[in-house]
Amino acid sequence: MSLHLYNSLTRQVEPFAPLDPTCPTMYVCGPTVYNYVHIGNARGPVVFGVLAALLRRRHGQLRYARNITDVDDKINAAAMELGTPISTITDKYAAAYRDDMAALGVSGDFAPDIEPSATAHIPQMIAMIQRLIDEGHAYAAEGHVLFAVDTFAGYGKLSRRDPEDMIAGARVEVAPYKRNPGDFVLWKPSTEGLPGWESPWSVGRPGWHIECSAMAEAHLGETIDIHAGGVDLQFPHHENEVAQSECAHGGRIFANWWLHNGMLNFGGSKMAKSVGNIQRVHDLVREHPPEALRYALLSAHYRQPLEWSDGLIEQSLRTLDRLYGTLRDLADVEATPSISAGIEAILEDDLNTPQALAEIARIAGEARRSDDAGERAKLKSELLGAGVALGLLQQTPEAWFARGASNDDDARIQSLVDERNTSKAARDFARADAIRKQLADEGILLEDTAQGVRWKRA
């Protein structure tokens, strides 16, 4: 089966055919690093990381860029409040972002191989802006440079909004130097105390939209295969990227496929810093097994909204307990990971991760029921392979069930389990029951299996 992806530009699922079959290109909008990111910001890196790994398996290699926005008014405000250079803020939170994404399994084949930062590409941005001015698509005014939206007939083709809706939706600044209320900023002057770079128009800094266009061009070329990001970026950010990139490139298509992930909702509304209902990845990965968070992010189709809750995390944790329990029961079976054609076909159907998780559950169920050695080896291989495709089941069962515990505590628990076994053998059931209750009160669950008593943390 060929890979099919929903294209936001055409509003339909289309077979994916990259410009270079030996090396597709993909650009994903990254974070603005002025604080820790919330779990909603992690959905794109996780789900598009699964796509990146799939593309690498299909095509042998991939050029995948995910940017860091390290100059922005929010960053400036944070730096001024603390009285530090913006790099103090951005270096800290860019490092925290990388650590948080790695904790969620966005590493290896799931990670970008290029991570451009905005401040390292100011010359490229200035050059692109100058091209837009030279071609009549932008104009300088009072130290600013603005893109003239009425010079691009295709403006609105991605979001499919009419001009009045676009002006309202962009929350554009009303300014006397604008020719059209919808014209957006490519360059703006910096006042004293704000970061700025020399340019033909003013000592200033780039607008947000031009950053991604220039970085994508620098690392992936004028036309890229896939551009992805949250659906909240479709307008105005991605719409403006299309306009300025295609005008700067003589009308050539900027991106052939546009992919947008749905938002995370929390407490009945979209998770957002402005709403105040965020849960930071930095905190969550310390409170819960990160793999459970990853599982939760993959539990809904990437184009659909996902309702985030403690219940979803708990459900994901319990599901992983069952899957790791299956692998523990298969400890005596030799197998190497093999990604089945079934799992690949599910992911090739517009990255259907919920169906892939259901397939993992099916494989594990068959493995638990089977008593045929050859079949058990095949199913374990497929279970491990499905984990490889989704970035799950990457630990040993022992490591998973011992999460958050010290070796000394493991030894103490095992000693109590052994004492309970001895008490049962001596028919001292009162002591055996007391030990079970003590462990249950500590959150330790006992499982009686054919291989003996096992324990795990609830």
Secondary structure, DSSP 8 states (H G I E B T S, - for coil): ---EEEETTTTEEEE---SSTTS-EEEE---B-SS--BHHHHHHHHHHHHHHHHHHHHHS--EEEE-BB---HHHHHHHHHHTS-HHHHHHHHHHHHHHHHHHTT--GGGS-SB--BGGGGHHHHHHHHHHHHHTTSEEEETTEEEE-GGG-TTTTTTTT--HHHHHHHTT----TT-SSTT-EEEEEE--TTS--B--SS-SEEE-HHHHHHHHHHHHH-SSEEEEEEEGGGIIIIIHHHHHHHHHHTTT--SEEEEEEE--EEETTEE--TTTT---BHHHHHHHS-HHHHHHHHTSS-TTS-EE--HHHHHHHHHHHHHHHHHHHHTTTS-------HHHHHHHHBT--HHHHHHHHHHHHHHHHH---HHHHHHHHHHHHHHHHHHT-S-S-HHHHHTTT--HHHHHHHHHHHHHHHHHHHTT-HHHHHHHHHHHHHTTEEEEEETTEEEEEE-
